[in-house]
Amino acid sequence: MKASKLQQAQAQGSRDLTRMVPTRAASSLILPASPTLLVPKYCETIHQTRRRPTRTVMVGKVPVGSEHRVALQTMTTTDTRDVQATVDQVKKCVDAGADIVRITVQGKTEAKACMQIREQLFKDRYDVPLVADIHFQPAVALMVAEAFEKIRINPGNYADGRKTFEEINYDDPAEFEAERLHIEEVFTPLVLKCKELGRAIRIGTNHGSLSARILSYYGDTPKGMVNSAFEFAELCRKHDYHNLIFSMKASNPLVMVQAYRLLAEEMYARDWDYPLHLGVTEAGEGEDGRMKSAIGIGSLQMDGLGDTIRVSLTEDPEFEMDPCRRLANQGQQACAEGWGVEAFDEMTRDTHTFKRRVGDLPKQQEGEALDYRSALHRDGTVFSVLDSKDLGSQAEVMYKKLGCKLAVGMPFKDIATSDSVLLRDVPAAGDAAARLAIKRLQDVSVHIFAPAAQLASQPLTGAIPVYTLTQAIGQPQSALQVPQGFTRMAISVNGTESDADICSLAQMSPMVVFLDITAGVSRVHASRRVFELLQRHNINHPVLHHLRFAAGTTRDEIVMATGTLAGSLLVDGLGDGVLVDVPNEDIDYLRTVSFGLLQGSRMRNTKTEYVSCPSCGRTLFNLQEVTEQIRQRTGHLPGVAIAVMGCIVNGPGEMADADFGYVGGAPGKIDLYVGKEVVRRAVPMDSACDELIQLIQEHGRWAPPPVLEAEAVAA
């Protein structure tokens, strides 16, 4: 984008701001007067990744802000009272690349240990800034501020005491405001101490741990999250203290993104320039945790938001640093290279309220031999890409990689079977084995798509030809059909077409549109433009994100980029599915990544959802081992969400999205939850997993584990 265009986009961005009006009391958020006008300003520009300008906040020796690289963070999992173990783990995290390390500080004993931890690290020549994680204990925060460079407070429990879900009826908004006096009384001493000592404070709101006061007034909403933080920020500003960083974490990436955008929008409106700490809390472990983190953190980075990040995984903290670094590098590259497109007006995307754009699913047409209705899935479609060599003699292996069940060698669709297949090349007419494998897939409604030119030379009954939009423009659909009675078609859009060309899709009837963005063009911004045109002109064709990666791309890169580039659009409800295209990569792996993207984006559940905290010094059991035990016994329950929390702080307060909860209540004892309500207390750990399963059964959410084909034959 040329400089003049950037200036035009920036000027347009200022015009895009609608009239701002206060809501409720004077301390409430400033929100747009009308949701039908242009997207309110929450980032520098919607057309390009440009870093949001912030002040610099010093966290010890580490500068945090837009003039500096994104700082990487993690958190220890050791018992803080074990000074040497904590020191050793901090050093391991720093050696893995952590710029800042957070340590939980539950009480005065831990605060005293923190003095020794800080001293020992200095002796060992590790001057990494340390952050105290504080819940419920203002007095402890004052103690540890003497030793650590930063204090993280949770506004949901810093002043309001132990977490409850009691509903408070505020008939008079003045009653709500009056309770701010208590917050001021409790929080001001820490503000003054941090100002005196040059410490930083992170006001870290968590979606699931809003105070009863905030919940009662605003509900369990991003607006409540932002207001909760701003009450504390306004007290800091009252005392001319500005060494502040904000965070708005949630285990649901959609809620997390919406909250951070609202926070940024409000800071623009108030002319505040505090840095942002990004993170998806309780993301989980393995690829699921990395995918959810990429969807949330990566989406915000594509809008130029975020100055320090932490990837919260249920793994040892040093293993968080690789995905953390990858996300930071990806965001910084996008800003440095100015990923973006020419400016366009955006009037249909709603950053305040999630609403998914749902394309029209295929309907059966008279005379069609195959049932095409299941080629796409209403909750989100997964395509797999195959080469002709994947078919033929190894067909049964291929069926399994596509997620099919097998019965005497024949494929059947299962809950996580690829919905359809895109062929890179069509098998020759004489390749009977490959064509038989294709027919068997078609017979169970796994449909076949292929480039139109290849189908013209190698006709394949029942396949759907794919044309580029350029090929299709100006041609009647009948003229595009290749021999052998093809009745369907698909269109591939590369994002560089003119507005008029994209709008010409209104005169076509594709079963699906593949959004296959040209290499070198910003996928996020080009896709936003395409969706804007489709929605503005009521073009309701389903759209799939076709992501291409070069052969040899590492699996971590695939997950991070898929979560970021497709997730940035899915969090706004833009997209009906995904096709991840990596030559020579395992088909089963790419299918799993695709379903993980849809589940992480809250579209299509094909397995149990786990909300598991990353562990810390408060944890009352081995979180990694217990999470794996629960996963082994409950991982076959799609649509069920289970929270596994190490302690009460990360219990009812931070598992708002879960159906059932397994929470450490005391050493060796587990409290079990249904939603936010504890239903069984002090269950011995030895029997807690069994009792969790009983709870799931009692609430009608249990299903027996599936029987594998080999087990069925043996039986």
N, C-alpha and C positions, 0 to 999 in steps of 0.2 A: 504494500500500500504506500503510495507516495505521501510525502510530508504534507502537502496541501490537503490531501484527502483525510489524513489523520487530524489535521486542524479542523476540517469541516465536521468530522465525526465527533470531535471533542465539543465543538460549538453546538452541534445537534444534541449531544448528551445533556448540555445545560438546559436546552429547550425542552428536553424530554421530561424534565422534572415537573410534575403536576403541582397545583396549589396544595400546600401542606397545611393541615388543620390539626389541632390537638384533639385527643380523645380522652374522655373521662377527666381525671384530675390533672393538674398542671404538670405533674411528674410523669405522666403517661407518655407513650411513644407518639411520635409525629408520623402519621401515615397518609398516603395519598387520598385525596378527596374522592376519586372515582377509580374503580378497578378497570374501567373500559378504556382508559387513556394509555399512553405509551408506558413501557416498562419503567418504573421508577429507578433512579440512579442508585445502584448498589455496588457498582464497580466503575473503573475509569471509562470503559467503553464495552459495549456488548459485541463489537465487531472485531476486536483484537485483544489478545492477552497482553495487558499492560499493568505492571505492578501498582497496586494502590499505594499512594504516597503516605508514609507514616513518619512520626518522630522516631528517634532512636532511644530505646530503653536499654540501659546497661544492666545486665545480669552478671554481676561480678566482672570478669574480663570480657564477656561475650556481648557484643552489640546485637540487639534484636530490632529490626525495622527494615524499611524498604530500601535503604541505602546499603544494605549488607546482604550477604548470602543467607538463605534460609537455614536457621539453626536447627540441629537435630537433637531430639530429646529421648530419654527413656526413663524407666523407674525401677528401682531395686525390688527384689522379691524376698530378701532375707529378713529375719527378725532384727529390727533396728537395735534391739538391746545387745545383739551379738556384734560388737564393734568390729572385730577383725573380719568376720564373714561379710559384713556390709562394706567395709573398706575394700576387700578383695573383689567384690562384685562391682563396685563403682569403677575400680581400675580396669576390670575386664570390659566394662561398657565403654569407657573412654578409649581403650585400645581398639575397640571395634568401630569407633568414630563418633561417639556421643559428645556433643558440645556442652550439654547441660544434663544433670542427673537429678531425679526427684526421689525423695526418701519419705516414707510414711512416718508420722510422728503422732502417736496415739495419746501419749500422756507425758507426765513430767519425767518419768524414768527414761523414756525414749529421748526426750529433749536433752537430758543430761548426757546420754550416749552420743547424741549428735555433736556435742562439743568435742568429744574424743575423736569421733569420726573425722570431723573437719581438721582437727589438729594432726591426726595421723596421716591424712592425705597430703597435707602440706609438707610434713616431714618426708613423705615418699615422693615429693616433687610432682604431685598431682594437684594443680590449682583449678580443676574443673569447678564451675559454679554448682552449688547444691541448692535444691528447692525443697522446702518442708511442705508436705501434704497434710493439711489441717482440716479436720472435721470436728465439730462440736466443742472445741477447746480453745477459746480465745486466750486464756492464760498461758497455754502451752505455746501458742503462736508468738507471744511476747518473749518467752524464754528463748525459743530457737532462733528468733531474729538476731540474737547476739552472735550466732555462729554461721548461719546460712545466708546466702546472697539473695534469696527470693523466697517468698511465702505464697503458697497457693491456698486460697480460701474458697470454700463452696458456699455461696450465698444462701443455698437452700437449708444449711444446718449450722452456719457459723453463729448466728444470733438466735435462731428460733428453737434451738435445742433438738432433742431426739426426734427422728423422722416419724411423722404420723401422716395418715390420710384423712384426718378429721376435717369435715367441711365446716367452715366458719361462714356465717351469714352476715355480710356487710351491707345492711340496708342503707347505711349512710357512708359514702366514700370518705368522709372525714374520719371515720373510725379507722379505716385502712391507713390513711395518712398518719394518724396519731401514733400508730405502732412503729412508724419509722423512727420515732424518738428513742425507742429501745435499741434499735439497730445502731443508731448513732452513738449511744452510750457505750455499747459493747465494742464497736469497731474502731472508733476514733483513736483509742490508745495505740492500736497497731499501726494506724496510718502515721501518727506522730513519731512513733519509734522508727518505722521504716524511712521516714523522711530524714530523721536525725542521722541514721546510720548509712544512708545511701542504698537501702535495700529496694528490691522490686517486689511488686505484688501482682499475682495473676488472680483476677476475679473469674473463677472457673465454674460456670453454671453447667449442671447436668440435667438433661431432660427428665430423667426419672426421679431426681431428688430435689424437686422444687419444694419449698416450704408449704405447710398447710395454708398459710396466709396467702401466698401467691396463687396456689392452686384454687383456692376458694374465690379469688377475685378475677383471675385471668383464665383459669382452667389449665389443663395440661397442654399448653400451646407454646410455639416459638415466641409469641408476644410476651407470654409470662416469663420465659427464659430471659429475654432481653431486659424486661423491666426489673427482674430480680437482680441482674448484674448492675443495671444503671443506678439502682438505689444506693449501692455501695460506691459506685464510681462518683456519684454526685457528692458523697461525703469526702472522698479523696480530694476532689476539686475544691471543695469548700476550704480545705486547708492547704491549697496550692501545692498538692502532691500529685505528680503526673507520671511517676515511674510505673505505669500500669500496662498490663497486657490482659486481653480478654480471651475467653474461650466459651464455646456453646456446644458442648458435646452431647451426643445421643448414640444409642446403639443402632438406631434406624438411620441409615444414610440420608434418606429423604428429609426427615425431620432435622437432622444435623445441618444439611445444606440450607434448608429454608431458614433456620435460626441464624446461621452466620450471615446470610444475605440480608436478613432483616436488621441484624446488628450493624452491618456495614452501611446499609441504607440510612439508618438512624444517625450513625456517626457522620455521614456526609451532610445530613440535614442540620446537625448541630455544629458542624465544622470541628469535629473531634478527629484526631489523627493517631489514636493509640494502635499499636501492633496487635496482630491476631495470632493466637496459638491454635493450630488445627488438630483435630483428632476425632476418630469414631470410637467411642468408648465401648468396652466389652466386645470388640470385634470378633474374638474367638481365636482359632488357631489355624495353621496350615493355609491352604489356598483360599478357603472361605474367609478367614480373617484378613488376608491380604486383599482379596477382591473387595470386601466391604470398605476397607480403608481406602482403596484406590477410587472407588465410586464417590465416597464422601470428600476426602482430601483432594483427590485429583480434579474433581468437578470445580471446587473452589479455586484451585490454582489456575485452571484455565480461564478464570475471570480475574486473575491477578491478585487474588486474596490469599493471605497467609504469609507469616514471617518466621514462624517456628512451628515444627510439627512433631508429633509423636504417634507412632503406629502401635496401638495397644493390642498385643497378642498374648494368648495363653501359652507362652513359651518363655524360656529363659531370656532376660532382657537384652542380652547382647545380640540375640537373633532378630530383634526388632530393627536393628540398625541398617541392614541391607535394604529391606523394602522402604524404610524411611529415607534413605539416601537416594534410592531410585525415584521416589516421588518428588523429592526436593529438586533433584537434577532435572527431571522432566518439566516441572513448573518453571524453573529458572531458565531452561532452554527456550521454552515458549515465550517468556518475557523478553529474553535477549534477542531472539530472532523475530520478534513481533508477529507471532502467528496470528493471522486474521484475514479478513476479506474486505472488499469495498463496503463503505457504509450503506446501511439500509435501515428503513424504519421498521421497528418491531412493535407490533400492537396486540399480538394474540397470546404471547407467553405470560403466564401469571406467576410471579415469584412469591406471592403471598399464600396462595391456595393451590394445592396439588390437584390437577385434573388431567387424567390421561387422555390423549388423543387416540381413539380406537378406530382403526381402519375397518372397512366393510369386509367381512369374511366371505369366502367363495360360496356361492349357491349352486346347487346341482342344476345342470341344464338338460333339457330333454334330449334323449338320444345318446348321452355320454355313457360309454361302457364302464368307465372307472368313476368312483365316488371321490370327487375332488374336495369335498367339504372339510376333510381333515388334513388337507395339505398345510393349513395354517392353524394355529391354536389361539383361542380367544384370549388367553392370559399371557401370550408371548410365545413366539415361534422360534425354534432352533433348527437351523439348516446345518448339515455337514457337507463337506466337499470331498468328492471321491475322484480318483483316477481310474481309468478302465482296468489298470493292473490290480486294483483292489478287489475286483470282481473275479469271477471264474473259479479256479480250483480252491481258493481260500475263502469261499463265500461265507461259510459258517463263522469264521473268525471275524469277517467284516460285519455280519449281522450282530454279533455280540458287541463289537466296537460301536455300532450305531445305537446300542442300548436295547436291542430286541431280546425278548424271551425266545427260547428255542424249545420246540417239541418235535422229537425225532428229526432234527435237522432243519425244520421249517421255522421261519421267523414269525413272531407275533409282536405287535406294539405293546410296550410297557409304559409306565408312568413317565420315564425319562428317556424314551426313545426319540431320536431325531425325527422331527415331523416330516421333513423333506430332505432331498439330496440335490446338490448342484454338481453335475459332472464337469470336470475340466476337459475331458475328451470322451467322445462317444465310442463304445466298442464297435468294432467292425461287424458288418452283417453276418460274417461267417463265424464270429466268436460266440458259439452257441451257449457255452457255460456262463459267460458274462451276461448274456442277454436273458438267460433263465434266472440268474440271480436278481436282475433288475425286475423281471416280471413278478418274482416272488415278493419283492418289496412293494411293488405297486398293488399286488393283491391284498396286502394288509395296510394299504393307504399310506405308505411311505412313498411320496411322489417324487418324480424325477424331473429336474430342470436341466437344461443344457443350452449352450450357445446356439442361436438359430442357424448360423452358417454351418455348424457341424451336423445339425439335424437335417439340413437340406441335402447334405451329401451322404449322411448315414441315418436315414429315417428310423425312428424308434417309437413304436406305437405307444400312445398315451403320454409321452413326454411333453413338457411345457417349454417352448422355445423362449430364450431370453434375447431381447434386442436392446441395443443402446438407444437412448432417447433420440440421438441424432439420426439413427437408422429409421426410427418409427415416425418421426415428424413428417406430416404431409401425406402419409400413406394410410389408406383405409385398412382396418384390421384384416379384412379378407385378403388384401394384397400381401400381408405379412405372414400369412399362414403357409407353412411348408407342407409338402405332400403327406399323405396317409391320414387325412382327416383331423388335423390338429384343431382343437376348439378353444384352446387357452393360449395366453401369452404372458410374459413378464417383461418389465422394462428396467434397464439399468441407468441410473442417473449419476453423473460424476461431480456435480456441484458447481461446475464452471459454466453451465448453460445460461442463457439469458432468461430474464423473468418471463418473457413471452413463451420461450420454449418450454420452461417448466410448467407454465399455466396450460400449455397444450395437452398436458396429461388429462385435462378435463374431458377431452374428446376421445380418449382411449379407454379401454376396459381391461387393464392388466390385472392378473390375479394378485400380483405383488410388485412393488417397486423396490429394487435393490439400490441402496444409497452407497455407491462405490466411489468414494471421493478420490479424485485424481491425486497421485503422489505429489507432495510438495504444497498441497493446498490444505489449509487448516480445517480438519474434519469438523470440529465443534462449531466453528463460526459459519462455515459453508452449509452445514446441515441445518443450523438455525434459520438461515435464509431460505432454504428449500421448504422447511416446515412452515415458516411464516407465509410463504406464497400459497402453499397447499391449504392452510387453514383459512387464510383470507378469502380464497376463492372456492371454499367448500369442496375441495377435492379430497375424497375420503378413501383413496386407495391405501391398503396396508403398506407400510414402509419398513424394510429390514435394513439394519446396519451391516454392511458388508465390509469387514475389516481385513485388510491384507497385510501379511508380514512376510519378510524375506525368509527363505529357507535358512535354517540355522539360528533363528532368533531364539534366545533362551526362554525357558518357561516362565521365569520370573518377569521378564520383559513383556511377554504375552499377557500375563495376568494384569500387570500394572497398567499397560497401555489400553487393554480392553476395558478395564474398569474405569479408567480416566476418560477415554475418548468416546466410548458408547455410553458409559454411566453418566457423563455430563449432560447427555440429552435425555436419557431415561428418567433422571431425577425430575425433569420437567414434563414427564409424560410423553416425550417425543420419540416414538419408535414402537414397532410391533414385534420386534424380535431381533435376532442376531445371527450372523454367519461369520465365523472366524476361520480365515483362510491362510494356512501356513503349509507350504509344500514340504512333504516328507515328515511332518509331525504326526504323532499318533492320533488317529481319529477319535478314539475313546477319550483321550485327554482333552482335545479341543471341544468335544461334546460336553464334557464335565465342566469345563471353563464357561461354556456358553450358558448352561443351566445355572451355574453359580452366579453369573452376571444377572440373570433374570430374577433369581431368588434374592440376591443382594439388593436389587432395585425394587423389591416388593411387588413383583409382577406374577411370577409363577413358582409355586412351591412344589418341589419334587423330592424333598427330603426334610428331615427334622431340622428346625432352626435352633441353633444354640446361641445363647447370650452368655458368654463366660468372661469373667473379669480376668485381667492379665496377671493377677496375683500381686501381693505386696507384703510388707511386714505384718499387716493385720490378719492375713489369711490363716485360718485355723486348721487347714488340711492341705495335702499335696494336690494342688488344683489341677495340674496337668494329668496326674494319674487318675484322679476321680472323674475328671471330664471325659477321659478316654473310656473308663469303665461304663459311664452312663451312655456315651455314644455307641459303644458296642451293643448295648441292650435296647436302645431306643432309636437308633439311627434310621429306622425304616418307617417313620411316622410323618409323612409329608403333611404340612399344615399345622403341625404341633410345634410350639416354641417352648424350649426349656432353658431356664436360667440356672447357671451353676456359679454361685457366688461364695467367695472365701470367708466373708464376714458380714455383719449386719450393715456396715456402711455401704457396701456394694450389694446389699440384699434388696429389700422392698423398694428402697429409694432409687435403684438404678437398673431395675429389670422391668420397666413399665410395659415392654412389648411382649413379655413372656406369658404363656398360659400356666406353666408350672414352674416352681422354684425350689432349688436345693441350696440351702444357705447355711454356712457355718454359724452356729449359735453359741457354742462353747467348745473347748477342746474335747474332741471325740463325740460331739453331739451335733445333730443336724436339725434345722427347722425346715419344714416343707410347706410350700405355699401353693395356693391356687389363685392365680392373678396376684393381687397385692395383699391377699389375706393369708396369714399364717393359720394352717389347719392342723398341723401336728408339730409339737415342740419337743426338743431334746430327744430326738430319735437316735439311738446308737448308730454310729457310722457303719457297723457291720451289716445292719439291716436296712439302712436308709435307702439304698438303691431299690431294694425289693418293695419298700413302702411307697417310693415314688411311682413305681410301675403300678402298684395297686391304686394309687390316686388317679393315674391316667385311665385305668380301667373303669373306676367308679364314675368317671365323668364322660364315659363313652367315647374316648379318644384313642383307645388302644386297638391295634390290629396285630394278628400273629405275624412273626417274621416270614418273609417269602421263602418258599422251598426252592432251592436251586435244582436245575434239571438233573444233575448227577445224583443229588440226594433223592429226588423223586424216583429215578430209575432204580436206585439201590433199594428203596422201600418196596 
